[in-house]
């Protein structure tokens, strides 16, 4: 019995490219947005002024006329106002 002539079979391990070939690596670089630091109590409009809570006239009237539940309405109707630019939120 004679053995077949020719090159021996190529054995290869899984996960590695065959010899003589080069693998190409693709690198994707993404830039993440930087978080914005927002200080508590500063105005969203001008960014400098301090925002304070103020009771509305309607809220005060409801608190007086409908005492127990009116106080709750007074707090629900509070508005936030900037002391620099006057913006109401």
N, C-alpha and C positions, 0 to 999 in steps of 0.2 A: 504494500500500500504506500502510495506516495502522498505526501502532503501538498496542498495547493500552494503554488508560488504566488507571491505578490506581497504588498505591504501588510503589516499586521493591522488588525482592527484598532481603531482609535477609541480608547476608553476615556470618558469624561465625567467629572464630578458635577453634580447638580449645583446650579447657582453660579458657576464660573463660565466665562466666555471661552469658546474653543481657542486653542493656541493659534497664534498667527492673526487673530482678529482682535480689534480693540473695541472696548465698550465705550459708548458715549454717555457721559453724565450730564444731565440737564439740571441747572441750578436756577430756581426761581426766587427772586428777592422781592419781597413786598414791604412797603413802608406803611406802618401803622400810624393812624392819626394820634397826635399828642393830646392827652386829656387837658381840658380847660379847667383851671382852678377858679371857682366862684366863691367869693367870700360871703359869708352869711350876713345878711342885713344891708348889702349894697344894692343900689338900684340897677335893674336890668337894662334900663334905657340909657342913663348917662354913665353908669359904672362908678360914680364918685360918691353920690349922695347916700344917706342912710335912710332906709325904709322903716317907717313907724306905723303902728296900727292906730286908727282913729275910728271913733264911733260916729255913725251917721245920725243925722237929725231924726230920720224916720225910726231908726233903731231905738233912740232915746225916748221918743214918744210912745212906741210900742211897749217899752219896758215900764213906763209910768202907768199907762192905761191898762195893760194886761199883765199885772205884776208878776205872777210866778212864771208864766210862759213867755211874757214879754221880754224878760231878761235873756232867755235863750235866743229869741229873735234879735235882740240887740247885739249879741255876740256873733250871730250868723251874718248880720248885715255890716260887720266891721269892714273898713276898707284900708288898704295899705297905700301910703302916700310917701313919695320921696321928698325930703326936706330941701333938696337942692333944685331939682327941675320941676317939682310939683306933679309928676306923673302919678296917676292913681291906678292901682292894680286890684 
